[in-house]
Amino acid sequence: MSLPKAYEPKKYETDIYNLWEQGGAFEPKRQGSDGYFSMVMPPPNANADLHIGFGLTIAIEDTLVRYQRMQGKNTLFIPGADHAGFETWVVYEKRLQEQGKSRFDFSREELYKQVWDFVEQNKTNFQSQIRAMGASCDWTRFTYTLDDKVVKQAYQTFQKMWQDGLIYRGKRIVNYCTFHGTSFSDIEVVHQEEGTQLWQIAYPLAEPVQGIKEVVIATTRPETKLGQSALMVNPKDKRYKELVGREVHQPLVPGKPIKIISDEHVDMTFGTGVVTVTPGHDPDDFDVAQRHSLPIIELITTDGKMSRNVPQQFRGMAVLEAREAVAEELAKKGFLRGVESYTHSVGKCYKCGTTIEPLALEQWFVNMQSLAKPAIEVLEAKKIEFYPDSQRRQLIGYLKQLRDWNISRQIAWGIPIPAFQNVSDPKDWIFDERVSQESIEINGKTYRRDPDVFDTWFSSGHWPLVTLNYPDDDDFKAFYPTSLMETAGEILHQWVARMIMLGLYLTGDIPFKDVYIHGLVLAEGGAKMSKSLGNMIDAMETINSHGSDALRMGLIAGRAAAVNRGYDQRRVGEARNFCNKLWNVARFIESQGATSKDVDFKPQSPADHWILNMLSICQEAMAGHLNNYRLSEAYESLYHFVWDDLADWYVEASKVQPNPAFSRYLLEQTLKLAHPFAPFVTEAIWQALWNAPKRAGNADSTGQAMSGTPDQMLISQIWDKITSADAKQAERFETVKSMVSEIRKISSALNLTKPRLFYDGEDGELIARLANLSAVEATEKPSGLKLTSTEAWLAVDAQTAQKYLIKLNQQKAVVEQAVKRLEARLKDKNYLAKAPKELVAETKAQLAEAQTSLRALYEDLTKYQNFLG
C-alpha cells in the first residue's frame, strides 16, 4: 500500500500507539532476551497537566528504552503518578480560593475526598499526554503513590525504622510555613537574600563587672528578644571572659534575668560578639539549649502570631508588626544602641514565599546520618555511575552534612502516619495501621491517631521498590536493581538521595546502576518558565502542530546532561523536517518497487557500498553514544546520516544506478536506527510498506492497514549487524562525491549553468547527473579549471574566474582580520583571567572556525591563480 504524499502525524499517532499498547509491545519478554534493562518513570505530580520539562523526561527515557529493547534486552519501563502531598495541597487550596472557599470550611475527611476526586481526573489527563509523547511504558504495571502496596511499604518501613531506633518522636526546631500551616524538611526551604535592619540592643548587667554595666547584642529579629534563655559568648573571646556566668536583665521582660554562657558556636566577628540564645526559634540555639540544659521558650505560634509567653502588649501581633513595635519600645525605654541596614539570607516557603518560621514542634524524625553513611560509601566507591559525575560528588557533600529528616506534614492530603498516642500518657506512642480510625482501644487504653501525614518524599523514596513489588514478586527478582534512574537535577537531594538510602536500608543493594540528570527546559530567552510570566510551553499544542516525534527530537537536540537550556522552536521545526525527509526517502524507495522483503539485497554499485559503510558507521556511533547516555550526539549522527548521506547522496545516486532490493534493506535498517528517536513516523512507514497486506481488516485513520502482533511491529525489531561493504567500491563513490561537491561549489560561486567536465575516469554518467553537468568528455588536451580532488577540468572562461578571484581576495582580507583579532584576544592575559570559561571556549571555537575558513580560501585562491596563470 503506497505512502501518501505528505506525513501528517495527527492521522497516525493515536492509532499507532493503540497498536503498540493493545498488541502487548510494551510488556517485557522474559524468553530469549540478552540481559535486561529496567527503568521506572519519575512519577509526575497528579495535580496538573504535564509541563514541557516532563516532556523532556519522556523523550530521554523512551528513547533509551526503545534503544535497549532493540538491542534484544528484556525491557521494562514502568509508569506512575505521585500524589505529591504538599504540592497537590497547594494546587487544591488555590482552586478553593478561586471558588471563594478555604480549607477551614471543610473537615479533613471532606477535604481528602475532594482532593482525591480532583487528582483522579488529572491522572486520566496526564496519562493520555504520556501516551501522546509515545512513552513505551507497561501500563499494566502503572503505580500510584497512594496504591495499597505503596502505603503498605511506607508503613512497614516506618515500623522497621522505629524498631531499629532510626525513627523517633521528638520536639525539635522545624521549618514552618504559617500560611499553609505545615512544616517542611530543610531541603524544601528556599533561601533568598533580603534587605532588613540590624538592631543593637543593650542588656544591663545585674551587677557591674569591672566598670562594665551592659552588654550589647546585634539582631535582625528584635521580636524574638521578648523571652531569651541566655546570652552567649565564645569562650575564646577575651573581651567577655569575666562576664561568663553573670546575669543580665532582659530589656522588655522585667523580673526575668538570664545568664551569660559560653559556647564555641558563637561567631566572635558577628556584631559585638555577644548573641542571644533563642532555642524556641533557631535550630543552632536549640542545640545549644540541649547542651546547656536551657529552657525552650516559644514566642511565636503556628499562625505567625506572638504567643502568651511575651509581654501582654505584644501578644497576638503578627511577626512583622511585633518587630516594629518592639524596636519602637526599645528606643523609647533607652535600650536601643544603634540601627543599620543589613542584608542576609532568609528562608522562604517554596510555594507561597512566606518567611519560614523556625518553631519547636513535636514531630516524627528520621536519623539521617545512620542512613547516609552506607549511601556515602556506595557513592564514593562509584557503585552507582552518575551522568555527569559532578552530580555524584555534589550528592556526597549533601549527605555528609544532612540533618535529621522531619517526615511529619500537617495537611489532610497524603499517607497518614500509622502512630497513635495514649490519651493518658503523652509519651506512650504505638504503631498501628488502623489509620482510618481516629482512636483505638488496646488493653483498656485509648490511643488517638497522629493527625499528620508523611512527607511525600518518604513514600516516593521507595519508588524502585514498590513499582517492582518488593520483596517477593518476580518483577523485583528479575529487574532490581533497575538499570537507570533518569530525572531532573532539582530533585537530586529530595528524591535520588532518599531512594539510594532507603534502597540500601531495606535490600542491602543499590536501587539503580546509573543515574542520568537532565537540566531544566527554560523559556526561549533563557528565563525559567512560569505561569505568571506567561512563557510556559504547552507540549500538547506542539504535538498537535508538529507531531510527537518532532517535539521529542527537538527537546533532545543540542542538550547535554545536567545543563539548563532554553526551549528552541527552531530545533522542533528541524526535527519535523527530518520526519518529512525520512518519509520522502521511504516514498522514493517504495517507488522503486522495494516493498517486499527480498532475500537477495546485495550491494552492487559503488554508491551501494558507500552508503552501506556510512550506515555501519552511523549505527556504531549511535550505539556508542546511547550506551553512554549521549542522546544529542546520537541524534546528530542519525540526522546527518539520513539527511546528508541517505537523502542528499544515495537517493540521487540510485536514480542512476537503482538497486530496489538493496534500497529496501537500507530503508529497513535506517528505520530501526531512527525508531528510538522518531517512533511514530518510523512505525507508520514500516506498517504501510511491509505489514499492510497481512491484515487488511485493521486499518488506521488514514485507511492504512496495520499489523497487530509485536513481531510484525518495528518497535519489536532488533538492530542487525550491518552487511559488510566493499571498501574499494565505497572509496570509489567517495571520489565521485568529492568531485561533485567541488563542481557544485565552483558552479555556485561562478554562477555556471550546466558546465562541461573534461574527465576520462569512471562513473561519468553518475557525476554528470549529480553535478548537473551538460556533458562529461574525455580529452587528451584538457583545458579549464582543474579540480583539486582529481584529474578533471571544468570548462570555465578566464573573465568569470578573474572576477571571482577578486571576490576571494576580499573575503581573505576579512577572514585574516578576524583571525588576528581572535588570536590577540586569546593572548590577552587579562581576558583569559577575567572572562567566563564558557566565553573563552567560545572564542577558541570561533578562532578554529575562522582558521579553517582561511585555509579553504587559500586553497581556492591557489586554484584560481594557477588557472589564470
C-alpha positions in Angstrom: 0.0 0.0 0.0 1.5 3.3 -1.1 2.5 6.0 1.3 0.6 9.3 1.0 2.5 12.3 -0.4 2.9 14.0 3.0 3.3 12.7 6.5 0.6 14.1 8.8 1.3 13.0 12.4 -2.2 13.5 13.6 -3.5 10.9 11.2 -1.2 8.2 12.5 0.0 8.7 16.1 -3.1 7.7 18.1 -3.7 4.6 16.0 0.0 3.6 16.2 0.1 3.9 19.9 -3.0 1.8 20.3 -1.4 -0.8 18.0 1.6 -1.0 20.3 -0.3 -1.0 23.6 -3.1 -3.4 22.6 -0.5 -5.7 20.9 1.5 -6.0 24.1 4.6 -4.4 22.6 5.4 -2.6 25.9 5.5 -5.7 28.1 8.8 -7.4 28.9 9.7 -10.6 27.1 11.4 -12.9 29.5 12.3 -15.6 26.9 15.4 -15.4 24.8 16.5 -12.0 25.9 20.0 -10.7 26.0 20.1 -9.4 29.6 17.6 -6.8 31.0 17.0 -3.1 31.1 14.6 -1.7 33.6 13.6 1.9 34.4 10.9 3.4 36.5 9.4 6.7 35.3 9.7 9.5 37.8 6.0 9.8 38.8 4.6 13.1 37.6 2.6 15.1 40.1 -1.1 14.1 39.8 -2.3 17.7 40.2 -2.0 19.2 36.7 -1.3 18.6 33.1 2.2 17.7 32.1 4.7 20.5 31.5 7.3 20.7 28.9 10.0 19.6 31.4 8.3 16.3 31.8 8.1 16.1 28.0 11.9 16.1 28.1 11.8 13.4 30.7 9.7 11.2 28.4 11.8 12.0 25.3 15.0 10.9 27.0 13.7 7.9 28.8 11.6 6.5 26.0 14.5 6.9 23.5 16.7 4.9 25.8 14.1 2.2 26.5 13.3 1.7 22.8 17.1 1.5 22.0 17.6 -1.1 24.7 14.6 -3.1 23.5 16.0 -3.1 20.0 19.3 -4.5 21.4 17.4 -7.6 22.5 17.1 -6.7 26.2 14.3 -7.9 28.3 12.9 -4.3 28.8 10.6 -3.0 31.5 9.6 0.7 31.7 7.1 1.4 34.5 4.8 4.5 34.5 3.3 6.0 37.6 1.9 9.0 39.4 2.7 10.9 42.6 0.0 12.1 44.9 2.6 14.9 45.6 1.4 15.7 49.1 2.0 19.3 49.8 2.4 20.2 46.1 -1.2 19.0 45.3 -2.4 20.5 48.6 -1.3 24.0 47.4 -2.9 23.5 44.0 -6.2 22.5 45.5 -6.1 25.4 48.0 -5.8 27.8 45.1 -8.7 26.1 43.5 -10.8 26.6 46.7 -9.7 30.3 46.8 -11.0 30.8 43.3 -14.3 29.4 44.4 -14.4 31.8 47.4 -13.7 29.0 49.9 -10.9 27.8 52.1 -9.6 24.6 53.8 -11.2 25.8 57.0 -14.7 25.3 55.5 -14.3 21.5 55.5 -13.4 18.6 57.7 -10.1 16.8 57.0 -12.2 13.8 55.7 -14.2 16.0 53.3 -11.0 17.7 52.0 -9.3 14.3 51.5 -12.2 13.1 49.3 -12.3 16.3 47.3 -8.6 16.2 46.6 -8.9 12.5 45.7 -11.5 13.2 43.1 -9.5 16.1 41.7 -6.4 14.0 41.4 -8.2 11.1 39.7 -9.4 13.4 36.9 -5.9 14.8 36.4 -4.4 11.3 36.4 -6.6 10.5 33.4 -5.5 13.7 31.6 -1.7 13.2 32.0 -1.8 9.5 31.2 -3.2 10.5 27.8 -0.5 13.1 27.5 2.2 10.5 28.3 0.7 8.3 25.6 0.8 11.2 23.2 4.5 11.6 23.8 5.0 8.0 22.7 6.2 6.5 26.0 6.5 2.8 25.5 5.8 2.0 29.2 4.0 -1.0 30.5 0.6 0.4 31.6 -0.4 -2.9 33.2 2.2 -2.1 35.9 1.1 1.5 36.4 1.8 2.6 40.1 0.3 5.4 42.1 1.9 6.5 45.3 -1.4 6.1 47.2 -1.8 2.5 45.9 -2.3 0.0 48.7 1.1 -1.6 48.0 2.9 1.8 48.3 1.1 2.7 51.5 1.8 -0.8 53.0 5.5 -0.4 52.2 5.7 3.0 53.8 4.1 1.6 56.9 6.5 -1.4 57.0 9.5 0.9 56.6 8.2 3.2 59.3 7.7 0.3 61.7 11.1 -1.2 60.9 12.9 2.2 61.4 11.1 2.7 64.7 12.1 -0.7 65.9 15.7 -0.1 64.7 15.8 3.3 66.5 16.1 5.3 63.3 12.7 7.0 63.7 11.9 8.9 66.8 9.2 11.3 68.1 10.8 14.5 69.4 10.5 18.2 69.9 12.9 20.0 67.6 13.1 23.1 65.5 11.2 22.6 62.3 10.7 24.9 59.3 7.1 26.1 59.4 5.0 27.9 56.9 2.4 29.9 58.8 0.4 30.5 55.6 -0.1 26.8 54.7 0.0 25.6 58.3 2.6 22.8 57.8 6.2 22.0 58.5 8.9 21.3 55.9 12.2 19.5 55.7 15.4 21.6 55.3 15.6 20.7 51.6 12.2 22.2 50.9 13.1 25.7 52.1 14.4 28.2 49.5 16.8 30.9 50.7 16.7 34.5 49.4 18.9 37.5 50.1 16.7 40.1 51.8 17.4 43.7 53.0 16.5 44.4 56.6 17.9 46.3 59.6 20.3 45.2 62.2 19.3 46.5 65.7 21.8 46.8 68.6 20.2 46.2 71.9 21.6 46.7 75.4 21.2 44.2 78.1 22.0 45.7 81.6 24.2 43.6 83.8 22.5 42.7 87.2 25.8 43.8 88.8 28.5 45.8 87.0 31.8 43.9 86.4 35.0 45.9 86.2 33.0 49.0 85.2 31.0 47.2 82.5 27.3 48.0 83.1 25.8 46.4 80.0 26.4 44.1 77.0 25.1 44.8 73.5 23.8 42.3 71.1 23.0 42.7 67.4 19.9 41.1 65.9 17.7 41.2 62.8 14.7 40.0 64.8 14.0 42.1 67.9 10.6 40.4 68.3 12.3 37.2 69.4 14.1 39.1 72.2 11.0 39.0 74.4 11.9 35.8 76.1 15.5 34.7 76.0 17.0 31.6 77.6 20.5 33.1 77.9 23.1 35.4 76.3 26.2 33.7 74.9 29.8 34.5 74.1 32.7 32.4 72.6 34.9 31.0 75.4 38.0 32.2 73.4 36.7 35.8 73.4 38.9 37.6 75.9 36.6 40.7 75.9 33.9 38.9 77.8 35.8 36.3 79.8 34.9 37.9 83.2 31.2 38.1 82.2 30.6 34.4 81.8 28.2 33.2 84.5 26.9 36.7 85.3 23.3 37.7 84.9 21.7 40.4 82.8 18.2 41.9 82.7 16.0 41.4 79.6 15.2 44.9 78.4 11.4 44.4 77.9 10.9 41.4 80.3 11.4 42.7 83.8 11.9 40.3 86.6 13.4 37.5 84.5 17.2 37.8 84.5 19.2 35.4 82.3 22.8 34.2 82.5 25.7 34.8 80.1 27.1 31.4 79.0 30.0 30.4 76.8 29.8 28.2 73.7 32.1 27.7 70.7 29.1 28.1 68.5 29.3 31.9 68.8 30.9 33.8 65.9 33.1 36.4 67.5 33.1 38.5 64.3 29.4 39.0 64.1 28.1 42.2 65.7 29.5 42.7 69.2 30.4 39.0 69.7 27.5 38.6 72.2 24.4 36.8 70.9 21.1 35.8 72.4 20.0 32.2 72.9 16.5 31.7 71.5 16.1 27.9 71.4 12.4 28.0 70.5 13.1 29.7 67.2 16.6 28.8 66.0 18.0 25.3 65.3 21.5 26.1 66.4 20.2 27.8 69.6 18.1 24.7 70.2 21.2 22.5 70.1 22.9 25.0 72.5 20.0 24.7 74.9 20.3 21.0 74.8 24.0 21.2 75.7 23.4 23.7 78.5 20.0 22.5 79.8 18.3 25.8 79.0 14.5 26.2 78.8 12.8 26.3 75.4 10.6 29.4 75.3 8.1 29.5 72.4 7.5 33.1 71.4 5.7 32.6 68.1 2.7 30.4 67.4 1.9 28.3 64.3 -0.4 31.0 62.9 2.5 33.5 62.9 1.4 35.5 65.9 3.2 36.4 69.2 2.4 33.9 71.9 1.3 34.2 75.5 4.9 33.9 76.6 5.6 37.5 75.6 4.6 40.7 77.4 0.9 41.5 77.3 1.2 44.4 74.9 2.8 42.3 72.1 0.6 39.2 72.4 -1.4 38.3 69.2 0.6 40.7 67.0 1.8 39.4 63.6 5.6 38.9 63.5 6.4 41.9 61.4 4.1 44.1 63.4 5.7 43.0 66.6 9.2 43.6 65.1 8.4 47.3 64.6 6.6 47.6 67.9 9.4 46.0 69.9 12.1 48.2 68.2 10.0 51.3 69.0 9.6 50.2 72.6 13.3 49.5 73.0 14.1 53.0 71.7 11.5 54.5 73.9 13.0 52.9 77.1 16.6 53.6 76.2 17.8 50.1 75.3 18.5 50.7 71.6 22.1 51.4 70.8 22.0 51.6 67.0 20.4 50.6 63.8 22.0 49.9 60.4 21.0 48.4 57.1 21.8 44.8 56.7 21.4 42.1 54.0 21.0 38.4 54.9 19.6 35.1 53.7 16.0 34.4 54.7 14.2 31.1 54.4 11.0 31.1 52.4 8.2 28.7 51.6 9.0 27.5 48.1 5.3 27.7 47.1 3.9 30.9 48.6 7.0 32.9 49.5 6.0 33.3 53.2 9.0 33.7 55.5 9.6 30.4 57.2 9.3 30.4 61.0 11.6 28.1 62.9 9.3 26.6 65.5 9.9 24.0 68.2 7.3 21.3 67.5 6.7 17.6 68.3 7.2 15.7 65.0 8.5 12.4 63.7 12.1 12.5 62.6 14.5 10.1 60.8 18.1 9.7 61.9 19.7 10.6 58.6 23.3 10.1 59.3 22.8 6.4 60.0 21.1 6.1 56.6 23.6 8.4 54.9 26.7 6.5 55.9 26.2 3.5 53.6 25.0 5.7 50.8 28.2 7.8 51.0 30.3 4.6 50.9 28.4 3.4 47.8 28.8 6.8 46.1 32.4 7.2 46.9 33.1 3.7 45.5 31.2 4.6 42.3 28.9 1.6 42.6 26.3 3.9 41.0 27.5 5.8 37.9 26.3 9.4 37.6 26.0 11.3 34.3 27.5 13.8 34.8 29.8 12.6 37.6 29.7 16.1 39.2 26.2 15.2 40.5 27.7 12.3 42.4 30.2 14.5 44.1 27.5 17.1 44.9 25.3 14.4 46.4 28.2 13.1 48.6 28.7 16.6 50.0 25.0 16.9 50.7 24.8 13.6 52.5 27.7 14.4 54.8 26.0 17.4 56.3 22.5 16.0 56.4 20.3 16.8 59.4 17.6 14.6 60.7 14.6 14.5 58.4 11.3 15.8 59.6 8.7 13.5 57.9 5.5 15.0 59.5 3.2 17.2 57.5 0.2 19.0 58.9 -2.1 18.6 55.9 -5.0 16.3 55.1 -3.7 15.0 51.7 -1.2 12.2 51.9 -0.5 8.9 53.7 -1.5 9.1 57.3 1.3 8.4 59.8 0.5 5.0 61.4 1.2 6.1 65.0 -1.2 6.5 67.9 -0.7 8.4 71.2 -2.0 7.3 74.6 -4.5 10.0 75.7 -3.5 9.4 79.3 0.3 9.3 78.7 1.6 11.6 76.0 4.9 9.8 75.9 3.3 6.5 75.1 3.2 6.0 71.3 2.4 2.8 69.4 2.5 1.7 65.8 -0.8 0.7 64.2 -2.1 0.6 60.7 -5.7 1.3 61.5 -5.4 4.9 60.4 -9.0 5.1 59.2 -10.0 5.4 62.9 -9.4 8.5 64.9 -8.8 6.4 68.1 -8.4 2.8 69.0 -8.6 0.8 72.3 -5.8 -1.5 73.3 -5.8 -3.3 76.7 -8.2 -0.8 78.1 -6.2 2.2 77.0 -7.4 4.8 74.4 -4.9 5.8 71.8 -5.6 8.8 69.4 -4.2 8.8 65.9 -1.5 11.3 64.9 -3.3 13.7 62.6 -0.2 14.3 60.4 0.7 12.6 57.1 4.0 11.6 55.7 6.3 13.9 53.8 5.6 12.8 50.2 9.3 12.0 49.7 9.1 9.3 52.3 6.7 7.3 50.2 8.2 8.2 46.8 11.7 7.3 48.2 10.5 3.7 47.9 9.7 4.1 44.2 12.1 1.5 42.6 11.0 -1.0 45.3 7.2 -0.6 45.2 7.0 -0.4 41.4 8.7 -3.8 41.2 6.5 -5.2 44.1 9.3 -5.7 46.6 10.3 -8.1 48.1 8.9 -11.3 46.6 7.5 -10.6 43.2 9.1 -11.9 40.0 9.5 -8.4 38.7 11.7 -7.5 41.7 13.8 -10.6 41.3 14.2 -10.0 37.5 14.6 -6.3 37.3 16.2 -5.0 40.6 18.4 -3.1 40.8 16.9 -1.0 38.0 19.3 -0.1 35.2 18.8 3.6 35.2 17.2 6.4 37.1 16.7 9.4 34.9 15.4 12.6 36.5 15.9 16.4 36.9 18.8 17.8 38.9 16.4 19.9 41.0 15.2 16.8 42.9 18.6 15.2 43.3 18.7 15.7 47.0 15.0 15.3 47.8 14.4 12.1 45.8 17.5 10.5 44.4 19.3 10.6 47.7 16.4 9.1 49.6 15.9 6.3 47.1 19.5 5.3 47.5 19.3 5.5 51.3 16.1 3.6 51.6 17.1 1.0 48.9 20.3 0.2 50.8 18.5 0.1 54.1 15.8 -2.3 53.0 17.5 -4.5 50.5 21.3 -4.0 51.1 21.6 -3.3 47.4 21.6 -0.1 45.3 18.3 0.8 43.7 19.7 1.6 40.3 23.0 1.2 38.5 23.2 4.5 36.7 21.7 8.0 37.3 21.3 10.4 34.4 20.5 14.0 35.4 18.9 16.4 32.9 18.7 20.1 33.2 15.7 22.4 33.1 13.9 23.3 29.9 14.0 27.1 30.1 11.9 29.6 28.1 13.3 30.5 24.7 15.0 33.6 26.1 16.7 31.6 28.9 14.4 32.6 31.8 12.7 29.9 34.0 9.3 29.1 32.7 6.4 30.2 34.9 2.6 30.7 34.5 3.0 34.2 36.0 5.5 35.3 33.3 3.3 33.8 30.6 6.2 31.9 29.0 5.0 28.3 29.5 5.2 26.0 26.5 2.2 23.7 26.0 3.6 20.3 25.0 0.2 19.1 23.6 0.0 22.2 21.3 3.4 21.4 19.9 2.4 17.8 19.4 -0.8 18.8 17.6 1.1 21.2 15.3 4.4 19.4 14.7 3.9 15.8 15.9 5.2 13.9 18.8 8.5 12.8 17.1 9.3 16.4 16.3 8.9 17.5 19.9 10.9 14.6 21.3 13.8 15.2 18.9 13.6 19.0 19.3 13.9 18.7 23.1 16.9 16.3 22.9 18.8 18.1 20.2 21.8 20.1 21.5 21.1 19.2 25.1 23.8 17.9 27.5 23.4 16.2 30.8 22.5 18.5 33.8 22.7 21.7 31.7 19.7 24.0 31.8 18.8 25.1 28.2 16.1 27.1 26.6 13.3 25.6 24.6 14.2 26.0 20.9 11.3 26.1 18.5 13.8 26.1 15.6 15.1 22.7 16.7 11.5 21.3 16.8 11.0 22.6 13.3 14.2 21.0 12.1 13.0 17.7 13.7 9.7 17.9 11.9 11.5 18.5 8.6 13.6 15.4 9.5 10.4 13.3 9.7 9.3 14.6 6.4 12.7 13.9 4.8 12.5 10.3 6.1 9.0 9.9 4.8 10.0 11.2 1.3 13.0 8.8 1.3 10.6 6.0 2.0 8.3 7.1 -0.7 11.1 7.2 -3.2 12.3 3.7 -2.3 8.8 2.4 -2.4 8.5 3.9 -6.0 11.4 1.6 -6.9 9.2 -1.4 -6.1 11.0 -2.2 -2.9 8.1 -3.1 -0.6 8.6 -6.8 -0.3 11.4 -8.2 1.9 13.5 -9.8 -0.8 16.2 -12.2 0.4 18.8 -11.0 -2.2 19.7 -7.5 -1.3 23.4 -7.4 -2.2 25.1 -4.1 -2.8 26.1 -3.7 -6.4 27.1 -0.1 -7.3 29.9 2.0 -5.6 27.0 4.1 -4.1 25.5 0.9 -2.6 28.8 0.0 -0.9 29.4 3.6 0.2 26.0 4.0 1.9 26.3 0.6 3.5 29.6 1.7 5.0 28.1 5.0 6.2 25.1 3.1 7.7 27.5 0.9 9.6 29.5 4.0 10.9 26.2 5.6 11.9 25.0 2.6 13.8 28.3 2.2 15.6 28.4 5.9 16.5 24.8 5.9 17.7 25.3 2.7 19.9 28.4 4.2 21.5 26.6 7.5 22.3 23.4 5.8 23.6 25.3 3.4 25.7 26.8 6.4 27.5 23.6 8.5 27.5 24.8 11.0 24.9 21.4 11.3 23.3 22.1 14.6 21.5 25.2 13.2 19.8 23.4 10.0 18.8 20.6 12.1 17.3 23.1 14.2 15.4 24.7 11.1 13.9 21.3 9.8 12.8 20.2 13.2 11.5 23.3 13.7 9.3 23.2 10.1 8.0 19.5 10.4 6.9 19.7 14.0 5.7 23.2 14.1 4.2 24.3 10.6 3.3 21.0 8.9 2.5 18.7 11.6 1.1 21.3 14.0 -0.4 23.7 11.5 -1.9 22.4 7.9 -2.1 18.9 8.6 -3.2 20.2 10.8 -6.1 22.8 8.2 -7.0 20.3 5.4 -7.0 18.3 7.2 -9.6 21.2 6.5 -12.0 22.1 3.0 -10.6 18.9 1.6 -9.0 19.0 -1.5 -6.8 15.5 -1.9 -5.3 16.1 -4.9 -3.1 19.2 -3.2 -1.5 17.3 0.0 -1.1 14.6 -1.8 0.8 17.2 -3.3 3.1 18.8 0.1 3.6 15.4 1.7 4.5 14.7 -1.2 6.9 17.9 -0.7 8.7 17.5 3.1 8.7 14.1 2.9 10.2 15.5 0.7 13.0 18.2 3.2 13.8 15.7 6.1 13.8 12.9 4.4 15.7 14.1 5.2 19.3 14.1 8.9 18.4 11.1 9.0 16.0 8.9 6.1 16.9 5.7 7.2 15.2 6.9 8.1 11.7 9.1 5.1 11.5 6.4 2.7 12.6 4.0 4.4 10.2 6.4 3.7 7.3 7.1 0.2 8.5 3.4 -0.7 8.7 2.5 0.9 5.5 5.2 -0.7 3.4 5.6 -4.2 4.8 2.8 -5.2 7.1 -0.2 -3.6 5.4 -1.1 -6.6 3.2 -1.0 -9.0 6.0 -4.1 -7.8 8.0 -6.4 -5.9 5.8 -9.1 -5.6 8.5 -7.1 -3.5 11.0 -6.9 0.0 9.5 -5.8 3.3 11.0 -7.5 6.7 10.4 -5.7 7.1 7.1 -7.1 3.8 5.7 -3.7 2.1 6.1 -4.0 -1.5 7.3 -1.8 -2.2 10.4 -0.4 -5.4 11.9 -1.3 -6.2 15.5 1.3 -8.7 16.5 4.6 -7.5 18.2 6.9 -9.5 15.9 5.5 -7.6 12.9 6.0 -4.2 14.5 9.1 -2.1 14.2 9.1 -1.4 17.9 10.0 -5.1 18.5 12.7 -5.4 15.8 16.4 -5.8 16.7 19.3 -3.8 15.4 21.0 -6.0 12.9 24.7 -6.3 12.3 25.2 -4.3 9.1 26.2 -6.3 6.0 29.9 -5.7 5.1 30.7 -3.2 2.3 33.5 -3.4 -0.3 36.0 -0.8 0.9 37.4 -0.1 -2.6 33.9 0.3 -4.1 33.0 2.6 -1.2 36.1 4.7 -1.7 35.2 4.9 -5.4 32.0 6.6 -4.6 33.8 8.8 -2.1 35.9 10.1 -5.0 32.7 10.8 -7.0 31.2 12.6 -4.0 34.4 14.8 -3.6 34.3 15.7 -7.3 30.6 16.5 -7.3 30.9 18.6 -4.2 33.8 20.6 -5.7 31.9 21.1 -9.0 28.8 22.3 -7.2 30.8 24.8 -5.2 32.5 26.2 -8.3 29.3 26.3 -10.3 27.6 28.2 -7.4 30.5 30.6 -7.0 30.8 31.4 -10.7 27.1 31.2 -11.5 27.6 28.4 -14.1 24.7 26.7 -15.7 25.3 23.0 -16.7 29.0 23.3 -17.5 31.1 20.6 -19.2 33.7 18.5 -17.5 36.8 17.0 -19.1 37.4 13.7 -17.4 38.2 10.3 -18.6 37.7 8.3 -15.4 34.9 6.0 -14.2 31.3 7.0 -13.3 31.0 9.8 -15.8 27.2 9.4 -16.1 26.7 9.5 -12.3 28.9 12.5 -11.9 27.1 14.4 -14.7 23.7 13.6 -13.0 24.8 14.6 -9.5 26.7 17.7 -10.6 24.2 18.9 -13.1 26.7 18.9 -16.0 25.9 19.2 -19.7 28.5 16.6 -20.5 31.5 14.6 -19.3 34.0 14.3 -22.0 37.3 12.6 -22.3 40.1 14.6 -23.9 43.9 14.3 -24.4 44.4 18.1 -24.1 42.4 19.1 -21.0 41.6 22.8 -20.5 39.7 24.8 -18.0 39.7 25.0 -14.2 41.4 21.9 -12.7 39.7 20.2 -9.8 41.7 19.7 -6.7 40.0 16.4 -5.9 41.1 14.5 -9.0 42.4 14.8 -12.6 39.5 16.6 -14.1 38.9 20.0 -15.6 35.8 22.2 -15.5 35.0 24.4 -18.6 35.3 27.9 -17.2 36.2 31.2 -19.1 39.0 33.3 -17.7 36.9 36.5 -17.4 34.5 34.8 -15.0 37.3 33.3 -13.0 39.1 36.7 -12.7 36.0 38.3 -11.2 35.7 35.6 -8.7 39.4 35.8 -7.8 38.9 39.5 -6.8 36.0 38.4 -4.6 38.1 35.7 -2.9 40.8 38.2 -2.1 38.3 40.4 -0.5 37.0 37.5 1.6 40.5 36.5 2.6 41.2 40.0 3.9 38.1 39.9 6.1 38.8 36.5 7.5 42.5 37.3 8.1 41.4 40.3 10.2 39.1 38.1 12.2 41.8 35.6 12.9 44.2 38.3 14.0 41.5 39.8 16.3 40.7 36.4 17.9 44.3 35.5 18.3 45.0 38.8 20.0 42.1 38.2 22.4 43.3 34.8 23.4 46.8 36.2 24.0 45.4 38.8 26.4 46.1 37.6 29.9 43.6 40.0 31.4 40.8 38.5 29.2 41.8 34.9 30.0 41.9 35.7 33.7 38.5 37.5 33.9 36.3 36.2 31.2 34.0 33.3 32.0 35.3 29.9 30.9 32.4 29.4 28.5 33.2 32.7 26.7 36.9 31.7 26.4 35.9 28.4 25.0 33.6 30.1 22.5 36.4 32.4 21.4 38.7 29.4 20.8 36.0 27.7 18.7 35.5 30.9 16.7 39.2 31.1 16.0 39.3 27.4 14.9 36.4 28.0 12.6 38.0 31.2 11.1 41.3 29.4 10.6 39.5 26.6 8.8 37.8 29.1 6.5 41.1 30.8 5.8 42.8 27.6 4.8 39.9 26.9 2.4 40.2 30.4 0.9 44.0 29.9 0.4 43.3 26.6 -1.5 40.7 28.3 -3.7 43.0 31.2 -4.4 45.8 28.9 -5.4 43.5 27.0 -7.7 42.2 30.1 -9.5 45.6 31.7 -9.7 47.0 28.6 -11.3 44.1 28.5 -13.7 44.6 32.2 -14.7 48.4 31.7 -15.0 
